[in-house]
Amino acid sequence: MALIKCSECGADISEKASACPKCGCPLDITKQVMSDAKKKKNKKVIIFFIVVLAFIMILSMGIFFVKRNNDPGNIAIRLIKKDFGNNISVDSIYYNSEVNGCIVKFSANGEDNTATVHLDDKTTGYQSVMNEYTKKSDNATTDEEKKQYAQQLVDYMDLYDIFWEYNLLMNDSEESGWEKIK
């Protein structure tokens, strides 16, 4: 036999009694109040679990987007888009964790290009710029101009590690440390 509390006076009464012996409150009112209290408690538990589930989902989505945005390939593409605009088509991306850099083969405005992207300092060198320096050097009319453009070409190649691509081409990607990520 279970005892329940009277909703009016709080006295312990048998659940089989029809009214509270102390205050006379009908037991069906007491049972209704208890039923309402259980429903409220169940509703609170359900709301709690929904809030926890929503928090976990939001946290998971946040982690996913942070990881996605910090992916070396995505960082490299964003840097290239700063220079060439959003209308680029990426053919392949190679990543090397030792140098924390990417080689990105892409097309922009109908022309193929290659970028060497330094992820640490977020700088980018382009094959097309190197080709321009070469063209200027070839078209120079004086020895002084040729020397100047040749020096600019060497400085550019050195600054942006243009030879990363040749290292990748000459050696197997595993030997050279380059991993194709796209």
PyMOL commands that place a pseudoatom at each C-alpha (Angstrom):
pseudoatom trace, name=CA, resn=MET, resi=1, chain=A, elem=C, hetatm=0, pos=[0.000, 0.000, 0.000]
pseudoatom trace, name=CA, resn=ALA, resi=2, chain=A, elem=C, hetatm=0, pos=[1.516, 3.308, -1.106]
pseudoatom trace, name=CA, resn=LEU, resi=3, chain=A, elem=C, hetatm=0, pos=[1.202, 6.601, 0.688]
pseudoatom trace, name=CA, resn=ILE, resi=4, chain=A, elem=C, hetatm=0, pos=[0.726, 9.844, -1.172]
pseudoatom trace, name=CA, resn=LYS, resi=5, chain=A, elem=C, hetatm=0, pos=[0.754, 13.457, 0.004]
pseudoatom trace, name=CA, resn=CYS, resi=6, chain=A, elem=C, hetatm=0, pos=[-2.466, 15.459, 0.143]
pseudoatom trace, name=CA, resn=SER, resi=7, chain=A, elem=C, hetatm=0, pos=[-2.364, 18.363, -2.315]
pseudoatom trace, name=CA, resn=GLU, resi=8, chain=A, elem=C, hetatm=0, pos=[-4.047, 20.671, 0.221]
pseudoatom trace, name=CA, resn=CYS, resi=9, chain=A, elem=C, hetatm=0, pos=[-2.496, 19.965, 3.636]
pseudoatom trace, name=CA, resn=GLY, resi=10, chain=A, elem=C, hetatm=0, pos=[0.484, 17.722, 2.770]
pseudoatom trace, name=CA, resn=ALA, resi=11, chain=A, elem=C, hetatm=0, pos=[-0.600, 14.887, 5.083]
pseudoatom trace, name=CA, resn=ASP, resi=12, chain=A, elem=C, hetatm=0, pos=[0.334, 11.292, 4.182]
pseudoatom trace, name=CA, resn=ILE, resi=13, chain=A, elem=C, hetatm=0, pos=[-2.746, 9.362, 3.037]
pseudoatom trace, name=CA, resn=SER, resi=14, chain=A, elem=C, hetatm=0, pos=[-3.405, 5.968, 1.518]
pseudoatom trace, name=CA, resn=GLU, resi=15, chain=A, elem=C, hetatm=0, pos=[-3.831, 6.006, -2.238]
pseudoatom trace, name=CA, resn=LYS, resi=16, chain=A, elem=C, hetatm=0, pos=[-6.980, 3.869, -1.739]
pseudoatom trace, name=CA, resn=ALA, resi=17, chain=A, elem=C, hetatm=0, pos=[-8.704, 6.510, 0.421]
pseudoatom trace, name=CA, resn=SER, resi=18, chain=A, elem=C, hetatm=0, pos=[-11.355, 8.626, -1.272]
pseudoatom trace, name=CA, resn=ALA, resi=19, chain=A, elem=C, hetatm=0, pos=[-10.528, 11.822, 0.687]
pseudoatom trace, name=CA, resn=CYS, resi=20, chain=A, elem=C, hetatm=0, pos=[-7.886, 13.177, 3.052]
pseudoatom trace, name=CA, resn=PRO, resi=21, chain=A, elem=C, hetatm=0, pos=[-8.823, 12.229, 6.657]
pseudoatom trace, name=CA, resn=LYS, resi=22, chain=A, elem=C, hetatm=0, pos=[-7.228, 15.457, 7.931]
pseudoatom trace, name=CA, resn=CYS, resi=23, chain=A, elem=C, hetatm=0, pos=[-8.688, 18.175, 5.640]
pseudoatom trace, name=CA, resn=GLY, resi=24, chain=A, elem=C, hetatm=0, pos=[-11.296, 16.287, 3.593]
pseudoatom trace, name=CA, resn=CYS, resi=25, chain=A, elem=C, hetatm=0, pos=[-9.776, 17.132, 0.190]
pseudoatom trace, name=CA, resn=PRO, resi=26, chain=A, elem=C, hetatm=0, pos=[-10.976, 14.567, -2.396]
pseudoatom trace, name=CA, resn=LEU, resi=27, chain=A, elem=C, hetatm=0, pos=[-8.227, 12.132, -3.429]
pseudoatom trace, name=CA, resn=ASP, resi=28, chain=A, elem=C, hetatm=0, pos=[-8.957, 12.467, -7.169]
pseudoatom trace, name=CA, resn=ILE, resi=29, chain=A, elem=C, hetatm=0, pos=[-7.831, 16.144, -6.971]
pseudoatom trace, name=CA, resn=THR, resi=30, chain=A, elem=C, hetatm=0, pos=[-4.629, 15.055, -5.211]
pseudoatom trace, name=CA, resn=LYS, resi=31, chain=A, elem=C, hetatm=0, pos=[-3.996, 12.398, -7.871]
pseudoatom trace, name=CA, resn=GLN, resi=32, chain=A, elem=C, hetatm=0, pos=[-4.617, 14.983, -10.621]
pseudoatom trace, name=CA, resn=VAL, resi=33, chain=A, elem=C, hetatm=0, pos=[-2.092, 17.391, -9.040]
pseudoatom trace, name=CA, resn=MET, resi=34, chain=A, elem=C, hetatm=0, pos=[0.465, 14.567, -8.802]
pseudoatom trace, name=CA, resn=SER, resi=35, chain=A, elem=C, hetatm=0, pos=[-0.177, 13.596, -12.411]
pseudoatom trace, name=CA, resn=ASP, resi=36, chain=A, elem=C, hetatm=0, pos=[0.315, 17.205, -13.521]
pseudoatom trace, name=CA, resn=ALA, resi=37, chain=A, elem=C, hetatm=0, pos=[3.561, 17.385, -11.526]
pseudoatom trace, name=CA, resn=LYS, resi=38, chain=A, elem=C, hetatm=0, pos=[4.845, 14.203, -13.249]
pseudoatom trace, name=CA, resn=LYS, resi=39, chain=A, elem=C, hetatm=0, pos=[3.940, 15.617, -16.667]
pseudoatom trace, name=CA, resn=LYS, resi=40, chain=A, elem=C, hetatm=0, pos=[5.799, 18.846, -15.867]
pseudoatom trace, name=CA, resn=LYS, resi=41, chain=A, elem=C, hetatm=0, pos=[8.833, 16.878, -14.731]
pseudoatom trace, name=CA, resn=ASN, resi=42, chain=A, elem=C, hetatm=0, pos=[8.763, 14.725, -17.890]
pseudoatom trace, name=CA, resn=LYS, resi=43, chain=A, elem=C, hetatm=0, pos=[8.446, 17.854, -20.023]
pseudoatom trace, name=CA, resn=LYS, resi=44, chain=A, elem=C, hetatm=0, pos=[11.484, 19.397, -18.296]
pseudoatom trace, name=CA, resn=VAL, resi=45, chain=A, elem=C, hetatm=0, pos=[13.536, 16.238, -18.893]
pseudoatom trace, name=CA, resn=ILE, resi=46, chain=A, elem=C, hetatm=0, pos=[12.573, 16.194, -22.578]
pseudoatom trace, name=CA, resn=ILE, resi=47, chain=A, elem=C, hetatm=0, pos=[13.424, 19.885, -22.975]
pseudoatom trace, name=CA, resn=PHE, resi=48, chain=A, elem=C, hetatm=0, pos=[16.771, 19.295, -21.235]
pseudoatom trace, name=CA, resn=PHE, resi=49, chain=A, elem=C, hetatm=0, pos=[17.677, 16.468, -23.628]
pseudoatom trace, name=CA, resn=ILE, resi=50, chain=A, elem=C, hetatm=0, pos=[16.619, 18.531, -26.657]
pseudoatom trace, name=CA, resn=VAL, resi=51, chain=A, elem=C, hetatm=0, pos=[18.825, 21.414, -25.485]
pseudoatom trace, name=CA, resn=VAL, resi=52, chain=A, elem=C, hetatm=0, pos=[21.771, 19.059, -24.893]
pseudoatom trace, name=CA, resn=LEU, resi=53, chain=A, elem=C, hetatm=0, pos=[21.281, 17.451, -28.318]
pseudoatom trace, name=CA, resn=ALA, resi=54, chain=A, elem=C, hetatm=0, pos=[21.078, 20.871, -30.011]
pseudoatom trace, name=CA, resn=PHE, resi=55, chain=A, elem=C, hetatm=0, pos=[24.255, 21.978, -28.216]
pseudoatom trace, name=CA, resn=ILE, resi=56, chain=A, elem=C, hetatm=0, pos=[26.106, 18.842, -29.339]
pseudoatom trace, name=CA, resn=MET, resi=57, chain=A, elem=C, hetatm=0, pos=[24.944, 19.343, -32.936]
pseudoatom trace, name=CA, resn=ILE, resi=58, chain=A, elem=C, hetatm=0, pos=[26.000, 23.009, -32.970]
pseudoatom trace, name=CA, resn=LEU, resi=59, chain=A, elem=C, hetatm=0, pos=[29.360, 22.127, -31.438]
pseudoatom trace, name=CA, resn=SER, resi=60, chain=A, elem=C, hetatm=0, pos=[29.912, 19.351, -34.007]
pseudoatom trace, name=CA, resn=MET, resi=61, chain=A, elem=C, hetatm=0, pos=[29.041, 21.666, -36.886]
pseudoatom trace, name=CA, resn=GLY, resi=62, chain=A, elem=C, hetatm=0, pos=[31.389, 24.315, -35.514]
pseudoatom trace, name=CA, resn=ILE, resi=63, chain=A, elem=C, hetatm=0, pos=[34.255, 21.839, -35.260]
pseudoatom trace, name=CA, resn=PHE, resi=64, chain=A, elem=C, hetatm=0, pos=[33.543, 20.610, -38.801]
pseudoatom trace, name=CA, resn=PHE, resi=65, chain=A, elem=C, hetatm=0, pos=[33.604, 24.128, -40.265]
pseudoatom trace, name=CA, resn=VAL, resi=66, chain=A, elem=C, hetatm=0, pos=[36.743, 25.127, -38.355]
pseudoatom trace, name=CA, resn=LYS, resi=67, chain=A, elem=C, hetatm=0, pos=[38.574, 22.013, -39.558]
pseudoatom trace, name=CA, resn=ARG, resi=68, chain=A, elem=C, hetatm=0, pos=[37.308, 22.544, -43.092]
pseudoatom trace, name=CA, resn=ASN, resi=69, chain=A, elem=C, hetatm=0, pos=[38.443, 26.174, -43.142]
pseudoatom trace, name=CA, resn=ASN, resi=70, chain=A, elem=C, hetatm=0, pos=[41.851, 25.295, -41.703]
pseudoatom trace, name=CA, resn=ASP, resi=71, chain=A, elem=C, hetatm=0, pos=[42.472, 22.566, -44.263]
pseudoatom trace, name=CA, resn=PRO, resi=72, chain=A, elem=C, hetatm=0, pos=[45.729, 23.396, -46.151]
pseudoatom trace, name=CA, resn=GLY, resi=73, chain=A, elem=C, hetatm=0, pos=[44.059, 23.020, -49.546]
pseudoatom trace, name=CA, resn=ASN, resi=74, chain=A, elem=C, hetatm=0, pos=[41.210, 25.386, -48.642]
pseudoatom trace, name=CA, resn=ILE, resi=75, chain=A, elem=C, hetatm=0, pos=[43.619, 27.987, -47.255]
pseudoatom trace, name=CA, resn=ALA, resi=76, chain=A, elem=C, hetatm=0, pos=[45.685, 27.809, -50.457]
pseudoatom trace, name=CA, resn=ILE, resi=77, chain=A, elem=C, hetatm=0, pos=[42.596, 28.218, -52.646]
pseudoatom trace, name=CA, resn=ARG, resi=78, chain=A, elem=C, hetatm=0, pos=[41.434, 31.240, -50.614]
pseudoatom trace, name=CA, resn=LEU, resi=79, chain=A, elem=C, hetatm=0, pos=[44.848, 32.895, -51.058]
pseudoatom trace, name=CA, resn=ILE, resi=80, chain=A, elem=C, hetatm=0, pos=[44.799, 32.289, -54.814]
pseudoatom trace, name=CA, resn=LYS, resi=81, chain=A, elem=C, hetatm=0, pos=[41.249, 33.646, -55.064]
pseudoatom trace, name=CA, resn=LYS, resi=82, chain=A, elem=C, hetatm=0, pos=[42.475, 36.881, -53.456]
pseudoatom trace, name=CA, resn=ASP, resi=83, chain=A, elem=C, hetatm=0, pos=[44.773, 37.367, -56.451]
pseudoatom trace, name=CA, resn=PHE, resi=84, chain=A, elem=C, hetatm=0, pos=[42.682, 35.882, -59.273]
pseudoatom trace, name=CA, resn=GLY, resi=85, chain=A, elem=C, hetatm=0, pos=[39.083, 36.261, -58.068]
pseudoatom trace, name=CA, resn=ASN, resi=86, chain=A, elem=C, hetatm=0, pos=[36.547, 33.533, -57.426]
pseudoatom trace, name=CA, resn=ASN, resi=87, chain=A, elem=C, hetatm=0, pos=[36.465, 32.263, -61.005]
pseudoatom trace, name=CA, resn=ILE, resi=88, chain=A, elem=C, hetatm=0, pos=[39.286, 29.714, -60.772]
pseudoatom trace, name=CA, resn=SER, resi=89, chain=A, elem=C, hetatm=0, pos=[39.263, 26.009, -61.500]
pseudoatom trace, name=CA, resn=VAL, resi=90, chain=A, elem=C, hetatm=0, pos=[41.588, 23.893, -59.363]
pseudoatom trace, name=CA, resn=ASP, resi=91, chain=A, elem=C, hetatm=0, pos=[43.099, 20.866, -61.088]
pseudoatom trace, name=CA, resn=SER, resi=92, chain=A, elem=C, hetatm=0, pos=[45.235, 19.475, -58.260]
pseudoatom trace, name=CA, resn=ILE, resi=93, chain=A, elem=C, hetatm=0, pos=[46.709, 20.377, -54.892]
pseudoatom trace, name=CA, resn=TYR, resi=94, chain=A, elem=C, hetatm=0, pos=[49.820, 18.879, -53.317]
pseudoatom trace, name=CA, resn=TYR, resi=95, chain=A, elem=C, hetatm=0, pos=[50.701, 19.467, -49.664]
pseudoatom trace, name=CA, resn=ASN, resi=96, chain=A, elem=C, hetatm=0, pos=[54.029, 19.078, -47.856]
pseudoatom trace, name=CA, resn=SER, resi=97, chain=A, elem=C, hetatm=0, pos=[53.884, 19.170, -44.057]
pseudoatom trace, name=CA, resn=GLU, resi=98, chain=A, elem=C, hetatm=0, pos=[57.662, 19.678, -43.708]
pseudoatom trace, name=CA, resn=VAL, resi=99, chain=A, elem=C, hetatm=0, pos=[57.543, 23.047, -45.459]
pseudoatom trace, name=CA, resn=ASN, resi=100, chain=A, elem=C, hetatm=0, pos=[53.856, 23.653, -44.628]
pseudoatom trace, name=CA, resn=GLY, resi=101, chain=A, elem=C, hetatm=0, pos=[53.158, 24.595, -48.200]
pseudoatom trace, name=CA, resn=CYS, resi=102, chain=A, elem=C, hetatm=0, pos=[51.016, 23.689, -51.187]
pseudoatom trace, name=CA, resn=ILE, resi=103, chain=A, elem=C, hetatm=0, pos=[51.532, 23.420, -54.906]
pseudoatom trace, name=CA, resn=VAL, resi=104, chain=A, elem=C, hetatm=0, pos=[48.263, 24.253, -56.628]
pseudoatom trace, name=CA, resn=LYS, resi=105, chain=A, elem=C, hetatm=0, pos=[47.664, 23.676, -60.325]
pseudoatom trace, name=CA, resn=PHE, resi=106, chain=A, elem=C, hetatm=0, pos=[44.719, 25.772, -61.463]
pseudoatom trace, name=CA, resn=SER, resi=107, chain=A, elem=C, hetatm=0, pos=[43.164, 27.671, -64.348]
pseudoatom trace, name=CA, resn=ALA, resi=108, chain=A, elem=C, hetatm=0, pos=[42.034, 31.276, -64.287]
pseudoatom trace, name=CA, resn=ASN, resi=109, chain=A, elem=C, hetatm=0, pos=[40.643, 33.267, -67.179]
pseudoatom trace, name=CA, resn=GLY, resi=110, chain=A, elem=C, hetatm=0, pos=[41.268, 30.323, -69.484]
pseudoatom trace, name=CA, resn=GLU, resi=111, chain=A, elem=C, hetatm=0, pos=[45.004, 30.102, -68.702]
pseudoatom trace, name=CA, resn=ASP, resi=112, chain=A, elem=C, hetatm=0, pos=[46.723, 27.310, -66.787]
pseudoatom trace, name=CA, resn=ASN, resi=113, chain=A, elem=C, hetatm=0, pos=[48.853, 28.364, -63.853]
pseudoatom trace, name=CA, resn=THR, resi=114, chain=A, elem=C, hetatm=0, pos=[50.729, 26.914, -60.895]
pseudoatom trace, name=CA, resn=ALA, resi=115, chain=A, elem=C, hetatm=0, pos=[51.014, 28.470, -57.443]
pseudoatom trace, name=CA, resn=THR, resi=116, chain=A, elem=C, hetatm=0, pos=[53.400, 27.757, -54.614]
pseudoatom trace, name=CA, resn=VAL, resi=117, chain=A, elem=C, hetatm=0, pos=[51.630, 28.708, -51.393]
pseudoatom trace, name=CA, resn=HIS, resi=118, chain=A, elem=C, hetatm=0, pos=[53.471, 29.229, -48.108]
pseudoatom trace, name=CA, resn=LEU, resi=119, chain=A, elem=C, hetatm=0, pos=[50.859, 28.552, -45.433]
pseudoatom trace, name=CA, resn=ASP, resi=120, chain=A, elem=C, hetatm=0, pos=[52.905, 29.917, -42.513]
pseudoatom trace, name=CA, resn=ASP, resi=121, chain=A, elem=C, hetatm=0, pos=[53.201, 33.459, -43.840]
pseudoatom trace, name=CA, resn=LYS, resi=122, chain=A, elem=C, hetatm=0, pos=[50.340, 33.137, -46.352]
pseudoatom trace, name=CA, resn=THR, resi=123, chain=A, elem=C, hetatm=0, pos=[52.367, 34.205, -49.389]
pseudoatom trace, name=CA, resn=THR, resi=124, chain=A, elem=C, hetatm=0, pos=[51.907, 32.885, -52.898]
pseudoatom trace, name=CA, resn=GLY, resi=125, chain=A, elem=C, hetatm=0, pos=[54.156, 32.699, -55.948]
pseudoatom trace, name=CA, resn=TYR, resi=126, chain=A, elem=C, hetatm=0, pos=[52.864, 32.029, -59.449]
pseudoatom trace, name=CA, resn=GLN, resi=127, chain=A, elem=C, hetatm=0, pos=[54.310, 30.359, -62.519]
pseudoatom trace, name=CA, resn=SER, resi=128, chain=A, elem=C, hetatm=0, pos=[52.677, 33.085, -64.651]
pseudoatom trace, name=CA, resn=VAL, resi=129, chain=A, elem=C, hetatm=0, pos=[54.623, 35.818, -62.826]
pseudoatom trace, name=CA, resn=MET, resi=130, chain=A, elem=C, hetatm=0, pos=[57.841, 33.875, -63.291]
pseudoatom trace, name=CA, resn=ASN, resi=131, chain=A, elem=C, hetatm=0, pos=[57.028, 33.539, -66.997]
pseudoatom trace, name=CA, resn=GLU, resi=132, chain=A, elem=C, hetatm=0, pos=[56.549, 37.326, -67.190]
pseudoatom trace, name=CA, resn=TYR, resi=133, chain=A, elem=C, hetatm=0, pos=[59.953, 37.948, -65.668]
pseudoatom trace, name=CA, resn=THR, resi=134, chain=A, elem=C, hetatm=0, pos=[61.461, 35.467, -68.133]
pseudoatom trace, name=CA, resn=LYS, resi=135, chain=A, elem=C, hetatm=0, pos=[59.720, 37.193, -71.046]
pseudoatom trace, name=CA, resn=LYS, resi=136, chain=A, elem=C, hetatm=0, pos=[60.921, 40.627, -69.884]
pseudoatom trace, name=CA, resn=SER, resi=137, chain=A, elem=C, hetatm=0, pos=[64.454, 39.289, -69.565]
pseudoatom trace, name=CA, resn=ASP, resi=138, chain=A, elem=C, hetatm=0, pos=[64.307, 37.746, -73.041]
pseudoatom trace, name=CA, resn=ASN, resi=139, chain=A, elem=C, hetatm=0, pos=[62.930, 40.966, -74.575]
pseudoatom trace, name=CA, resn=ALA, resi=140, chain=A, elem=C, hetatm=0, pos=[65.383, 43.271, -72.817]
pseudoatom trace, name=CA, resn=THR, resi=141, chain=A, elem=C, hetatm=0, pos=[67.521, 45.275, -75.216]
pseudoatom trace, name=CA, resn=THR, resi=142, chain=A, elem=C, hetatm=0, pos=[70.503, 46.096, -73.036]
pseudoatom trace, name=CA, resn=ASP, resi=143, chain=A, elem=C, hetatm=0, pos=[72.715, 43.882, -70.933]
pseudoatom trace, name=CA, resn=GLU, resi=144, chain=A, elem=C, hetatm=0, pos=[71.825, 45.983, -67.890]
pseudoatom trace, name=CA, resn=GLU, resi=145, chain=A, elem=C, hetatm=0, pos=[68.084, 45.342, -68.392]
pseudoatom trace, name=CA, resn=LYS, resi=146, chain=A, elem=C, hetatm=0, pos=[68.693, 41.621, -68.984]
pseudoatom trace, name=CA, resn=LYS, resi=147, chain=A, elem=C, hetatm=0, pos=[70.719, 41.443, -65.793]
pseudoatom trace, name=CA, resn=GLN, resi=148, chain=A, elem=C, hetatm=0, pos=[68.048, 43.370, -63.856]
pseudoatom trace, name=CA, resn=TYR, resi=149, chain=A, elem=C, hetatm=0, pos=[65.187, 41.129, -65.038]
pseudoatom trace, name=CA, resn=ALA, resi=150, chain=A, elem=C, hetatm=0, pos=[67.249, 37.979, -64.558]
pseudoatom trace, name=CA, resn=GLN, resi=151, chain=A, elem=C, hetatm=0, pos=[67.961, 39.048, -60.966]
pseudoatom trace, name=CA, resn=GLN, resi=152, chain=A, elem=C, hetatm=0, pos=[64.260, 39.785, -60.382]
pseudoatom trace, name=CA, resn=LEU, resi=153, chain=A, elem=C, hetatm=0, pos=[63.444, 36.322, -61.747]
pseudoatom trace, name=CA, resn=VAL, resi=154, chain=A, elem=C, hetatm=0, pos=[65.975, 34.616, -59.459]
pseudoatom trace, name=CA, resn=ASP, resi=155, chain=A, elem=C, hetatm=0, pos=[64.768, 36.617, -56.447]
pseudoatom trace, name=CA, resn=TYR, resi=156, chain=A, elem=C, hetatm=0, pos=[61.145, 35.741, -57.207]
pseudoatom trace, name=CA, resn=MET, resi=157, chain=A, elem=C, hetatm=0, pos=[61.940, 32.051, -57.628]
pseudoatom trace, name=CA, resn=ASP, resi=158, chain=A, elem=C, hetatm=0, pos=[63.898, 32.043, -54.385]
pseudoatom trace, name=CA, resn=LEU, resi=159, chain=A, elem=C, hetatm=0, pos=[61.287, 34.022, -52.435]
pseudoatom trace, name=CA, resn=TYR, resi=160, chain=A, elem=C, hetatm=0, pos=[58.348, 31.834, -53.407]
pseudoatom trace, name=CA, resn=ASP, resi=161, chain=A, elem=C, hetatm=0, pos=[60.161, 28.483, -53.686]
pseudoatom trace, name=CA, resn=ILE, resi=162, chain=A, elem=C, hetatm=0, pos=[59.108, 27.977, -57.287]
pseudoatom trace, name=CA, resn=PHE, resi=163, chain=A, elem=C, hetatm=0, pos=[61.374, 24.915, -57.344]
pseudoatom trace, name=CA, resn=TRP, resi=164, chain=A, elem=C, hetatm=0, pos=[58.923, 23.042, -55.105]
pseudoatom trace, name=CA, resn=GLU, resi=165, chain=A, elem=C, hetatm=0, pos=[57.103, 22.045, -58.273]
pseudoatom trace, name=CA, resn=TYR, resi=166, chain=A, elem=C, hetatm=0, pos=[60.276, 20.754, -59.916]
pseudoatom trace, name=CA, resn=ASN, resi=167, chain=A, elem=C, hetatm=0, pos=[61.092, 18.775, -56.765]
pseudoatom trace, name=CA, resn=LEU, resi=168, chain=A, elem=C, hetatm=0, pos=[57.660, 17.180, -57.033]
pseudoatom trace, name=CA, resn=LEU, resi=169, chain=A, elem=C, hetatm=0, pos=[58.053, 16.478, -60.762]
pseudoatom trace, name=CA, resn=MET, resi=170, chain=A, elem=C, hetatm=0, pos=[61.580, 15.051, -60.500]
pseudoatom trace, name=CA, resn=ASN, resi=171, chain=A, elem=C, hetatm=0, pos=[60.936, 12.802, -57.501]
pseudoatom trace, name=CA, resn=ASP, resi=172, chain=A, elem=C, hetatm=0, pos=[58.116, 10.481, -56.635]
pseudoatom trace, name=CA, resn=SER, resi=173, chain=A, elem=C, hetatm=0, pos=[55.591, 12.315, -54.474]
pseudoatom trace, name=CA, resn=GLU, resi=174, chain=A, elem=C, hetatm=0, pos=[56.405, 10.037, -51.508]
pseudoatom trace, name=CA, resn=GLU, resi=175, chain=A, elem=C, hetatm=0, pos=[60.158, 10.675, -51.843]
pseudoatom trace, name=CA, resn=SER, resi=176, chain=A, elem=C, hetatm=0, pos=[59.738, 14.417, -52.175]
pseudoatom trace, name=CA, resn=GLY, resi=177, chain=A, elem=C, hetatm=0, pos=[57.338, 14.692, -49.216]
pseudoatom trace, name=CA, resn=TRP, resi=178, chain=A, elem=C, hetatm=0, pos=[54.452, 15.985, -51.337]
pseudoatom trace, name=CA, resn=GLU, resi=179, chain=A, elem=C, hetatm=0, pos=[51.050, 14.414, -50.823]
pseudoatom trace, name=CA, resn=LYS, resi=180, chain=A, elem=C, hetatm=0, pos=[48.229, 14.905, -53.310]
pseudoatom trace, name=CA, resn=ILE, resi=181, chain=A, elem=C, hetatm=0, pos=[45.207, 16.184, -51.375]
pseudoatom trace, name=CA, resn=LYS, resi=182, chain=A, elem=C, hetatm=0, pos=[42.994, 17.067, -54.355]
for i in range(1, 182): cmd.bond("trace and resi %d" % i, "trace and resi %d" % (i + 1))
show_as sticks, trace
zoom trace
